[in-house]
Amino acid sequence: MTRYLFEYEVPSTGKQATFSWIGKSEEEARAAVHAKVADFEFMELSDIVIGKVLEAKETTGNQYYECEGCSA
């Protein structure tokens, strides 16, 4: 699996930022990150533009990822 760092833009507000996601392929990660960013920004999918991949890193078995809502 690979962690992909994408740039994204919200054209209606002009906001530009980055968001990363782990996937088996760039296409899988792009689709998942598009939905997650739309949810995160409280926007429709059509209001979010996912740009280019800024970085791709192979994951290893000794990395810890904390999921949303798992920390106390």
N, CA and C atoms as a LAMMPS dump frame, in Angstrom:
ITEM: TIMESTEP
0
ITEM: NUMBER OF ATOMS
216
ITEM: BOX BOUNDS ff ff ff
-5.0000000000000000e+02 5.0000000000000000e+02
-5.0000000000000000e+02 5.0000000000000000e+02
-5.0000000000000000e+02 5.0000000000000000e+02
ITEM: ATOMS id mol type element x y z
1 1 1 N 0.846 -1.174 0
2 1 2 C 0 0 0
3 1 3 C 0.892 1.237 0
4 2 1 N 0.355 2.3 -0.519
5 2 2 C 1.099 3.548 -0.656
6 2 3 C 0.274 4.697 -0.1
7 3 1 N 0.932 5.623 0.581
8 3 2 C 0.271 6.844 1.048
9 3 3 C 0.515 7.931 0.012
10 4 1 N -0.581 8.448 -0.537
11 4 2 C -0.526 9.486 -1.562
12 4 3 C -0.913 10.825 -0.948
13 5 1 N -0.116 11.85 -1.206
14 5 2 C -0.412 13.207 -0.757
15 5 3 C -0.895 13.999 -1.968
16 6 1 N -2.156 14.422 -1.928
17 6 2 C -2.78 15.155 -3.028
18 6 3 C -2.941 16.626 -2.671
19 7 1 N -2.849 17.475 -3.666
20 7 2 C -3.269 18.853 -3.472
21 7 3 C -4.739 18.92 -3.861
22 8 1 N -5.471 19.836 -3.229
23 8 2 C -6.867 20.016 -3.616
24 8 3 C -7.248 21.482 -3.515
25 9 1 N -8.351 21.807 -4.182
26 9 2 C -8.836 23.185 -4.198
27 9 3 C -10.35 23.19 -4.064
28 10 1 N -10.852 24.218 -3.373
29 10 2 C -12.283 24.471 -3.293
30 10 3 C -12.492 25.767 -4.08
31 11 1 N -12.842 25.667 -5.377
32 11 2 C -12.924 26.859 -6.221
33 11 3 C -13.879 27.944 -5.706
34 12 1 N -14.976 27.553 -5.074
35 12 2 C -15.946 28.548 -4.609
36 12 3 C -15.4 29.44 -3.5
37 13 1 N -14.438 28.931 -2.727
38 13 2 C -13.863 29.728 -1.641
39 13 3 C -12.419 30.138 -1.914
40 14 1 N -11.806 29.493 -2.913
41 14 2 C -10.414 29.777 -3.223
42 14 3 C -9.427 29.043 -2.328
43 15 1 N -9.922 28.202 -1.438
44 15 2 C -9.041 27.473 -0.522
45 15 3 C -8.237 26.435 -1.28
46 16 1 N -6.945 26.345 -0.951
47 16 2 C -6.053 25.331 -1.488
48 16 3 C -5.348 24.675 -0.311
49 17 1 N -5.279 23.343 -0.338
50 17 2 C -4.652 22.608 0.769
51 17 3 C -4.198 21.246 0.262
52 18 1 N -3.751 20.412 1.191
53 18 2 C -3.328 19.052 0.854
54 18 3 C -4.036 18.061 1.769
55 19 1 N -4.125 16.817 1.298
56 19 2 C -4.74 15.745 2.067
57 19 3 C -4.127 14.452 1.589
58 20 1 N -3.855 13.516 2.491
59 20 2 C -3.249 12.251 2.08
60 20 3 C -4.186 11.091 2.365
61 21 1 N -3.945 9.994 1.623
62 21 2 C -4.753 8.795 1.782
63 21 3 C -3.934 7.59 1.365
64 22 1 N -4.198 6.461 2.006
65 22 2 C -3.515 5.217 1.67
66 22 3 C -4.387 4.415 0.714
67 23 1 N -3.77 3.883 -0.325
68 23 2 C -4.501 3.051 -1.264
69 23 3 C -3.583 2.091 -1.986
70 24 1 N -4.203 1.116 -2.655
71 24 2 C -3.439 0.162 -3.452
72 24 3 C -2.962 0.785 -4.751
73 25 1 N -3.688 1.824 -5.212
74 25 2 C -3.312 2.523 -6.437
75 25 3 C -3.647 4.004 -6.276
76 26 1 N -3.088 4.809 -7.152
77 26 2 C -3.382 6.244 -7.11
78 26 3 C -4.863 6.494 -7.366
79 27 1 N -5.453 5.749 -8.287
80 27 2 C -6.866 5.932 -8.618
81 27 3 C -7.767 5.636 -7.418
82 28 1 N -7.447 4.553 -6.699
83 28 2 C -8.223 4.195 -5.511
84 28 3 C -8.09 5.283 -4.447
85 29 1 N -6.881 5.745 -4.208
86 29 2 C -6.652 6.783 -3.208
87 29 3 C -7.29 8.099 -3.629
88 30 1 N -7.243 8.426 -4.912
89 30 2 C -7.833 9.675 -5.417
90 30 3 C -9.346 9.691 -5.18
91 31 1 N -10.011 8.582 -5.47
92 31 2 C -11.462 8.508 -5.266
93 31 3 C -11.82 8.646 -3.784
94 32 1 N -11.071 7.962 -2.93
95 32 2 C -11.337 8.016 -1.494
96 32 3 C -11.052 9.4 -0.925
97 33 1 N -9.956 10.009 -1.35
98 33 2 C -9.602 11.327 -0.812
99 33 3 C -10.592 12.383 -1.3
100 34 1 N -11.123 12.225 -2.495
101 34 2 C -12.117 13.168 -3.017
102 34 3 C -13.348 13.171 -2.11
103 35 1 N -13.84 11.982 -1.764
104 35 2 C -15.004 11.879 -0.882
105 35 3 C -14.693 12.411 0.517
106 36 1 N -13.521 12.106 1.027
107 36 2 C -13.151 12.531 2.38
108 36 3 C -12.99 14.049 2.467
109 37 1 N -12.357 14.642 1.471
110 37 2 C -12.179 16.102 1.472
111 37 3 C -13.534 16.805 1.369
112 38 1 N -14.426 16.289 0.534
113 38 2 C -15.761 16.879 0.417
114 38 3 C -16.476 16.828 1.765
115 39 1 N -16.359 15.717 2.464
116 39 2 C -16.956 15.573 3.793
117 39 3 C -16.289 16.523 4.786
118 40 1 N -14.986 16.579 4.764
119 40 2 C -14.201 17.416 5.664
120 40 3 C -14.51 18.906 5.469
121 41 1 N -14.688 19.313 4.212
122 41 2 C -14.946 20.718 3.892
123 41 3 C -16.442 21.064 3.906
124 42 1 N -17.307 20.065 4.162
125 42 2 C -18.76 20.251 4.131
126 42 3 C -19.226 20.775 2.779
127 43 1 N -18.731 20.162 1.716
128 43 2 C -19.048 20.563 0.346
129 43 3 C -19.516 19.347 -0.442
130 44 1 N -20.105 19.593 -1.591
131 44 2 C -20.473 18.534 -2.524
132 44 3 C -19.207 18.076 -3.256
133 45 1 N -19.219 16.839 -3.751
134 45 2 C -18.073 16.332 -4.513
135 45 3 C -17.739 17.244 -5.687
136 46 1 N -18.762 17.783 -6.323
137 46 2 C -18.541 18.644 -7.494
138 46 3 C -17.865 19.964 -7.139
139 47 1 N -17.852 20.319 -5.852
140 47 2 C -17.224 21.568 -5.395
141 47 3 C -15.75 21.399 -5.04
142 48 1 N -15.23 20.175 -5.135
143 48 2 C -13.85 19.886 -4.762
144 48 3 C -13.077 19.438 -5.996
145 49 1 N -11.904 20.007 -6.191
146 49 2 C -11.029 19.614 -7.297
147 49 3 C -9.763 19.006 -6.692
148 50 1 N -9.57 17.721 -6.951
149 50 2 C -8.364 17.048 -6.479
150 50 3 C -7.291 17.224 -7.545
151 51 1 N -6.159 17.758 -7.157
152 51 2 C -5.074 18.05 -8.091
153 51 3 C -4.074 16.914 -8.19
154 52 1 N -2.842 17.302 -8.422
155 52 2 C -1.793 16.313 -8.65
156 52 3 C -1.306 15.687 -7.348
157 53 1 N -0.634 14.56 -7.498
158 53 2 C 0.005 13.891 -6.371
159 53 3 C 1.311 14.617 -6.082
160 54 1 N 1.474 15.077 -4.866
161 54 2 C 2.693 15.776 -4.476
162 54 3 C 3.759 14.81 -3.987
163 55 1 N 3.302 13.687 -3.407
164 55 2 C 4.246 12.721 -2.848
165 55 3 C 3.559 11.368 -2.725
166 56 1 N 4.315 10.327 -2.919
167 56 2 C 3.83 8.956 -2.722
168 56 3 C 4.881 8.205 -1.925
169 57 1 N 4.471 7.645 -0.795
170 57 2 C 5.401 6.915 0.076
171 57 3 C 4.862 5.519 0.31
172 58 1 N 5.732 4.545 0.167
173 58 2 C 5.352 3.168 0.478
174 58 3 C 5.177 3.043 1.984
175 59 1 N 4.145 2.338 2.386
176 59 2 C 3.921 2.115 3.809
177 59 3 C 4.664 0.852 4.242
178 60 1 N 4.968 0.787 5.513
179 60 2 C 5.616 -0.402 6.07
180 60 3 C 4.77 -0.913 7.22
181 61 1 N 5.052 -2.1 7.675
182 61 2 C 4.268 -2.708 8.738
183 61 3 C 4.441 -2.084 10.101
184 62 1 N 5.429 -1.222 10.285
185 62 2 C 5.679 -0.671 11.619
186 62 3 C 5.188 0.764 11.775
187 63 1 N 4.283 1.209 10.915
188 63 2 C 3.749 2.563 11.032
189 63 3 C 2.414 2.525 11.756
190 64 1 N 2.145 3.557 12.514
191 64 2 C 0.906 3.669 13.278
192 64 3 C 0.075 4.784 12.667
193 65 1 N -1.155 4.465 12.281
194 65 2 C -2.079 5.461 11.753
195 65 3 C -3.284 5.527 12.671
196 66 1 N -3.587 6.696 13.135
197 66 2 C -4.726 6.883 14.006
198 66 3 C -5.919 7.29 13.165
199 67 1 N -6.978 6.54 13.276
200 67 2 C -8.166 6.859 12.484
201 67 3 C -8.966 7.957 13.16
202 68 1 N -9.811 8.593 12.388
203 68 2 C -10.637 9.67 12.889
204 68 3 C -11.55 9.147 13.995
205 69 1 N -11.543 9.787 15.133
206 69 2 C -12.409 9.398 16.226
207 69 3 C -11.839 8.304 17.126
208 70 1 N -10.648 7.806 16.832
209 70 2 C -10.081 6.713 17.636
210 70 3 C -9.306 7.212 18.847
211 71 1 N -8.847 8.448 18.809
212 71 2 C -8.041 8.939 19.927
213 71 3 C -8.934 9.384 21.061
214 72 1 N -8.438 9.258 22.255
215 72 2 C -9.223 9.662 23.428
216 72 3 C -8.507 10.78 24.156
